Amino acid sequence: MGTMSVDFSGEVALVTGAAGGMGRAIAVAFARAGANVVMGDVDADGGHETERLVGEHGVGAVFVPTDVSDAEQVRALVATAVDRFGALHNAVNAAAIENETAPLHECGDDQFDRMQDINVRGLFLCTKHEIVAMLNNDNGDDGRGRIVNIASTNSFRPQPRIDEFVSPATQSTCVHRIETCCGRADAQCRNRLRRARHSHQRDLPRVDRHTDVAQRNGASRPQRRRGRCPPQPTRSFRNTRGDCRRCAVALLVGIIVHSWSPAGGRCRLPGELIIVAASVRAVIWDFGGVLITPITHAIDDVASWHGTTMVEMLDVLMGPREQSTADHPWHRAERGELPIADMQTAVEPWARAAGISLRGDEYARLLRGDFDVRDAVIDRIGRLREEGYITAMLTNSFREFRPTLEERIDTSVFDVVVDSSEVGHRKPEPQIYEIATEMVGVDAGEVLYFDDFAANIDGAAAAGWQTVHVTGESHILSDLER
């Protein structure tokens, strides 16, 4: 399956909630497509990390600490985009919060007010100031600008707990207000919006009516996709957290900001409300740096033996990290072409070219299993599987390392394990993503992938997967709850 090919070169994009999760992924996607990106979030550490990831793609990247409930901070965020890059063409409002689950009557007033401030007022303020900035742009074929507001299907499917009820419902309320103010689109504008849609997007058929998602006998009603209905388990009509996530990760509400019109009363901004679902059926995990702690400390130890930097030692022992090579011993071993026992001798030419005289036990130090397992992540994967997701591990590894892996990791939480040394391809080679997609048995757009390495993330995105660039254990767990 291909991915959406969009060129945003020379354009400016603004993303709120950019410190992690979907916000970070969207900001990086804009950067890959050539846009300069301005990011806002209350999490300064996460925001600056996203700024770094965006900057790696050679585009302008600016992070502005922003509380979207504060009108002045939102105004300053939008002004930064215009002042720094001259205009604002695209905006994605992804900032939102949810509270710990609790019955409505146990929700504190302050807790409720904070959620309203972020999820309703924040969305209103961002959209308001973004429209003002976009109206200063030339009115081209694609309008003056594009705004995407992210909401939740839970707004259509209220839950008996406060986080499922208040957060998505308030987002949806604001979204519908925006749609009302924008009015109906002219035919030309509607066609542009439809043409801009990704092939993986699917409409949710009138999900605001319970009769459309449940039959009278209580069995869930399958939603049609591409002319066929996948089998659905028969169960009573009760939406769990997992049900909503299987249905959709988010609702994207699109607005094209066009020109002001002297006529038409309130309908001055032609636009159209589009609801699309990014469904996730399979969650795939990298091994090193995601399920376990990174082995960077081991590489640093080896580098210190030779009085060189960790980066130079990585280049020698593990080869180019942005691509696969046909001859580097680490890459060959990960494809199952070379035994670990032969790697030390085979890497000597790379070491000599770098002016390093190896001791002979460098690989033994890297591969002795000196890492910590992230048990909280493993436990969460097990719960995902219980909730009905397909779970898989995709790892660049060695045949001889498999017993150590299975000894340290409970692989029973995975439906599928894709080992590079067994399938003959390694990340970021395109073939391994195709193999993994086939093995989990879903469409590429229904895969969510966690990895800590940018090149692997790029390879997965090129295969059509949804991706999360991991920066730490807390990041993994927080993104799963978003």
C-alpha positions in Angstrom: 0.0 0.0 0.0 1.2 3.5 -0.8 1.2 6.5 1.4 -0.3 9.9 0.8 2.1 11.9 -1.4 1.8 15.6 -0.6 4.3 18.4 -1.2 4.2 21.2 1.4 7.5 22.8 0.2 7.5 26.5 1.0 4.4 26.4 3.1 4.1 27.0 6.9 2.3 24.6 9.3 1.3 25.1 12.9 0.7 22.1 15.2 -0.5 22.2 18.8 -0.1 19.3 21.2 3.2 18.7 19.4 5.2 17.4 22.4 4.2 13.8 21.7 1.7 11.4 20.3 -0.3 12.4 17.2 0.9 16.0 17.4 4.5 15.0 17.2 3.8 12.6 14.3 1.9 15.2 12.4 4.6 17.8 12.9 7.3 15.4 11.6 5.0 14.4 8.7 4.7 18.1 7.7 8.5 18.4 7.9 9.0 15.3 5.7 6.7 17.0 3.1 8.8 20.1 3.1 6.8 22.5 5.3 8.3 24.8 7.9 6.7 23.9 11.2 5.8 25.9 14.3 4.9 23.8 17.3 3.1 24.6 20.5 2.6 22.6 23.8 2.8 23.0 27.5 5.4 20.3 27.7 8.6 22.2 26.9 10.9 19.1 27.1 8.8 17.1 24.7 8.2 20.1 22.5 11.9 20.8 22.1 12.5 17.1 21.2 9.9 17.4 18.5 11.6 20.6 17.3 14.8 18.6 17.0 13.1 15.8 15.1 11.5 18.3 12.7 14.8 20.1 12.2 16.4 16.8 11.1 14.4 17.1 7.8 16.1 20.4 6.8 13.1 22.6 7.3 12.4 25.5 9.6 11.4 24.3 13.1 10.2 26.5 16.0 8.8 25.4 19.3 6.8 27.9 21.4 5.7 26.9 24.9 1.9 27.4 24.7 -1.1 26.8 26.9 -3.9 26.8 24.4 -6.5 27.9 27.0 -4.6 31.3 27.2 -5.7 33.6 24.5 -2.5 35.7 24.6 -0.3 32.6 24.3 -2.3 31.3 21.4 -2.0 34.7 19.7 1.7 34.7 20.2 2.1 31.2 18.8 0.3 32.1 15.6 2.2 35.4 15.4 5.5 33.5 15.7 4.6 31.5 12.6 3.7 34.7 10.6 6.7 36.7 11.9 9.2 33.9 11.4 8.1 32.5 8.1 5.9 35.2 6.6 2.5 33.4 6.6 0.4 30.5 7.9 -0.9 28.0 5.4 -1.8 24.9 7.5 -2.8 24.3 11.1 -3.5 21.1 13.1 -5.0 21.6 16.5 -4.1 18.4 18.4 -3.8 19.7 22.0 -6.2 18.1 24.4 -6.2 16.5 27.8 -8.2 13.7 29.6 -8.6 13.0 33.3 -8.4 9.8 35.2 -11.5 7.8 34.9 -14.1 8.5 37.5 -17.9 8.7 37.8 -19.3 12.1 36.8 -20.5 12.9 40.4 -16.9 12.4 41.7 -15.4 14.8 39.2 -14.0 17.9 40.8 -15.1 21.3 39.6 -11.5 22.4 38.9 -10.9 19.2 37.0 -14.0 19.8 34.8 -13.1 23.4 34.2 -9.5 22.6 33.1 -10.8 20.1 30.6 -13.3 22.6 29.2 -10.5 25.2 29.0 -8.2 23.0 27.0 -10.5 21.0 24.9 -13.2 23.6 24.1 -11.8 27.1 24.7 -8.4 26.0 23.4 -9.8 24.7 20.1 -11.8 27.8 19.7 -8.9 30.2 20.4 -6.5 28.3 18.1 -9.0 28.2 15.2 -10.0 31.8 15.6 -6.4 33.2 15.5 -5.4 30.8 12.7 -8.2 32.0 10.5 -7.2 35.6 11.1 -3.7 34.8 10.0 -4.8 32.8 7.0 -7.1 35.6 5.7 -4.0 37.6 5.0 -2.9 35.0 2.4 -3.6 35.2 -1.3 -6.8 33.4 -2.2 -5.5 30.7 -4.5 -7.0 27.5 -5.9 -6.7 25.8 -2.5 -8.1 28.7 -0.6 -6.2 30.8 1.9 -5.3 28.0 4.2 -6.3 24.7 5.8 -7.2 23.9 9.4 -7.6 20.4 10.9 -9.1 20.0 14.4 -8.6 16.6 16.0 -11.5 15.2 18.1 -12.7 11.8 19.3 -15.3 9.3 18.3 -16.2 9.1 22.0 -18.1 12.4 21.5 -20.6 10.2 19.5 -20.4 7.3 22.0 -20.6 8.6 25.6 -19.1 6.5 28.3 -20.1 6.2 31.9 -16.7 7.6 33.0 -15.7 11.2 33.1 -12.7 11.0 30.8 -14.6 9.2 28.0 -17.6 11.6 28.4 -16.2 15.0 29.0 -13.0 15.2 27.0 -14.2 14.0 23.5 -17.7 15.4 24.0 -16.4 18.9 24.6 -14.1 18.6 21.7 -16.9 17.6 19.4 -19.1 20.4 20.7 -16.5 23.0 19.7 -15.9 21.3 16.4 -19.6 21.5 15.5 -19.7 25.2 16.5 -16.8 25.7 14.0 -18.7 23.8 11.3 -21.8 26.0 11.9 -19.8 29.2 11.6 -18.1 28.1 8.5 -21.4 27.2 6.8 -21.8 25.1 3.7 -19.1 24.8 1.1 -19.6 25.6 -2.5 -19.2 22.7 -4.9 -15.7 23.6 -5.9 -14.5 23.7 -2.3 -16.1 20.4 -1.5 -14.5 18.7 -4.4 -11.0 20.0 -3.3 -11.6 18.6 0.2 -12.6 15.2 -1.1 -9.6 15.1 -3.5 -7.3 15.8 -0.6 -8.3 12.8 1.3 -6.0 9.9 2.0 -6.9 6.5 0.5 -7.0 5.0 4.0 -9.6 7.4 5.3 -13.1 6.1 5.8 -16.3 7.9 6.7 -18.1 6.9 9.8 -21.7 6.3 8.8 -24.0 8.6 11.0 -22.3 7.4 14.2 -24.3 9.9 16.2 -27.3 7.5 16.0 -27.2 4.4 18.2 -29.2 2.5 15.6 -26.3 2.7 13.2 -23.8 1.0 15.5 -26.0 -1.6 17.1 -28.7 -3.9 16.0 -31.9 -4.3 18.0 -30.8 -7.7 19.1 -27.7 -6.2 20.8 -25.1 -7.5 18.3 -22.7 -4.9 17.0 -23.3 -3.8 13.4 -20.3 -4.1 11.1 -19.3 -0.9 9.2 -18.7 -1.3 5.5 -15.3 -0.7 4.2 -14.4 -1.0 0.5 -17.4 -3.1 -0.3 -16.9 -5.8 2.3 -17.9 -6.3 5.9 -15.2 -7.9 8.1 -16.6 -10.5 10.6 -17.7 -9.0 13.8 -18.1 -10.8 17.2 -21.6 -10.9 18.6 -21.8 -9.1 21.9 -24.0 -6.8 23.9 -24.0 -3.2 22.9 -21.5 -1.7 25.2 -18.6 0.3 24.0 -15.4 -0.3 25.8 -12.3 1.9 25.6 -10.8 -0.7 23.2 -13.9 -0.7 21.0 -13.6 3.1 20.4 -9.9 2.8 19.6 -10.4 0.0 17.2 -13.0 2.1 15.5 -10.9 5.2 15.2 -7.9 6.9 16.7 -9.2 10.3 15.9 -11.7 12.4 14.0 -10.1 14.9 11.6 -12.3 17.9 11.0 -11.2 19.8 8.0 -11.8 23.5 7.1 -10.6 25.3 4.0 -10.4 29.0 4.8 -11.5 30.8 1.7 -12.3 34.4 1.0 -14.5 36.9 2.9 -17.8 37.5 1.1 -19.9 40.6 1.5 -23.0 38.5 1.1 -24.2 35.3 2.8 -24.8 36.5 6.3 -23.0 34.2 8.8 -21.8 31.8 6.1 -18.7 33.8 5.2 -16.0 31.1 5.3 -16.9 28.3 2.9 -15.8 25.0 4.3 -17.0 21.5 4.9 -17.0 19.2 7.9 -15.2 16.0 7.1 -15.1 13.1 9.6 -12.6 10.4 8.8 -11.3 7.5 10.9 -7.7 6.3 11.2 -8.4 2.8 12.4 -5.8 0.7 14.2 -6.1 -3.1 14.3 -2.4 -4.1 14.8 0.2 -2.6 17.1 3.8 -3.5 16.2 6.8 -2.9 18.5 10.5 -2.6 18.0 12.7 -4.4 20.5 15.9 -2.5 21.4 15.1 0.9 22.9 11.4 0.2 23.1 10.8 -3.1 24.9 14.2 -2.9 26.5 16.5 0.0 27.4 18.9 1.1 24.7 22.4 -0.4 24.5 24.0 3.0 24.1 25.8 2.6 27.4 27.5 -0.6 26.1 28.6 1.2 22.9 29.9 4.1 25.0 32.0 1.6 27.0 33.5 0.1 23.9 34.2 3.7 22.5 36.0 4.5 25.8 38.3 1.5 25.3 39.6 3.1 22.1 39.5 6.7 23.1 36.9 7.6 20.4 33.3 8.9 20.3 30.2 6.7 20.6 29.1 7.9 17.1 32.3 6.8 15.5 32.2 3.5 17.3 28.6 3.0 16.1 29.7 3.7 12.5 32.4 1.1 12.8 30.6 -1.7 14.6 27.0 -1.3 13.4 27.5 0.4 10.0 25.4 3.2 8.4 22.3 3.7 10.5 20.1 5.4 7.9 20.2 2.6 5.3 21.1 -1.1 4.9 24.3 -2.1 3.2 25.1 -5.4 1.4 28.5 -5.9 3.0 28.7 -4.5 6.5 28.9 -7.5 8.9 26.3 -6.2 11.4 23.8 -5.8 8.6 24.6 -9.2 7.1 24.2 -10.9 10.5 20.9 -9.2 11.0 19.7 -10.6 7.7 20.9 -14.1 8.8 23.7 -14.1 6.2 26.6 -14.1 8.7 27.1 -16.0 12.0 27.9 -13.8 15.0 31.2 -15.7 15.5 32.4 -14.3 12.2 31.4 -10.7 12.8 34.5 -9.7 14.7 36.9 -10.7 12.0 34.7 -9.3 9.2 34.5 -5.8 10.7 38.3 -5.3 10.8 38.4 -3.4 7.5 35.9 -0.9 8.8 37.9 -0.4 12.0 41.2 0.0 10.1 39.6 2.6 7.8 38.6 4.6 10.9 42.0 4.2 12.5 40.8 2.0 15.3 42.7 -1.2 16.4 40.0 -3.6 17.8 40.7 -5.7 20.9 38.6 -8.6 19.6 35.8 -8.7 22.1 33.8 -5.6 21.1 30.8 -7.5 19.8 30.8 -9.8 22.8 30.4 -6.7 25.0 27.5 -5.4 22.9 25.7 -8.7 22.8 26.0 -10.0 26.3 22.4 -9.0 27.2 23.2 -6.1 29.4 19.9 -4.3 29.3 16.7 -3.8 31.4 13.3 -5.0 30.2 10.5 -2.4 30.3 8.0 -4.6 32.2 5.3 -1.9 32.3 5.4 -1.8 28.5 5.2 -5.6 28.2 2.3 -5.6 30.6 0.5 -3.0 28.5 1.0 -4.9 25.3 -0.6 -7.9 27.0 -3.6 -5.8 27.8 -3.8 -4.5 24.3 -4.0 -8.1 23.1 -6.7 -8.9 25.5 -8.6 -5.8 24.2 -8.6 -7.4 20.7 -5.6 -5.8 19.0 -3.2 -7.8 17.0 0.2 -7.4 18.6 3.6 -8.0 17.0 7.3 -7.5 17.5 9.5 -6.4 14.6 13.2 -6.6 15.4 16.5 -6.4 13.7 18.3 -9.3 15.4 20.6 -12.3 15.1 19.7 -16.0 14.9 22.0 -16.7 17.9 20.4 -13.9 20.0 16.9 -15.4 19.8 17.2 -17.7 22.9 18.4 -14.6 24.9 15.5 -12.6 23.6 12.9 -15.3 24.5 14.5 -15.8 27.9 14.2 -12.1 28.8 10.9 -11.1 27.1 7.6 -12.8 27.4 6.9 -13.3 23.7 3.5 -14.8 24.4 2.1 -11.3 24.4 2.7 -11.2 20.7 0.6 -12.8 18.0 3.5 -12.4 15.6 7.3 -12.0 15.9 9.1 -10.8 12.8 12.9 -11.4 13.2 15.1 -9.9 10.5 17.5 -12.9 10.7 14.6 -15.2 9.8 13.0 -13.2 7.0 16.2 -12.1 5.3 15.5 -8.4 5.4 16.2 -5.7 8.1 14.8 -2.3 8.9 14.7 0.1 7.2 14.5 -2.1 4.0 11.0 -1.8 2.5 10.6 -5.5 2.2 10.5 -6.2 5.9 7.6 -3.8 6.4 5.7 -5.5 3.6 6.4 -8.9 5.2 5.3 -7.7 8.6 2.1 -6.3 7.2 1.3 -9.6 5.5 2.0 -11.5 8.7 -0.3 -9.5 10.9 -3.0 -9.7 8.2 -4.3 -6.1 8.1 -4.0 -3.2 5.8 -0.9 -1.1 6.1 -2.9 1.9 7.2 -4.3 -0.1 10.2 -0.8 -0.7 11.7 0.5 1.5 14.6 4.3 1.1 15.0 6.6 2.1 17.9 10.3 2.5 17.3 13.1 4.7 18.7 15.1 5.1 15.5 14.2 7.8 13.0 15.2 5.8 9.9 13.0 2.9 10.9 10.1 5.2 11.6 10.6 6.7 8.1 10.6 3.3 6.5 7.4 2.3 8.3 5.7 5.6 7.3 6.8 5.0 3.7 5.0 1.6 4.0 1.8 3.3 5.0 2.0 2.6 8.7 1.0 5.0 11.5 4.1 5.6 13.6 5.2 6.8 17.1 8.8 7.8 17.5 9.8 6.6 21.0 11.9 8.8 23.3 11.4 6.9 26.6 9.2 4.5 28.5 6.9 7.2 29.8 6.4 8.4 26.3 5.3 5.0 25.2 2.7 4.6 27.9 1.4 8.1 27.6 0.9 7.8 23.8 -1.0 4.6 24.3 -3.5 6.4 26.5 -4.0 9.3 24.1 
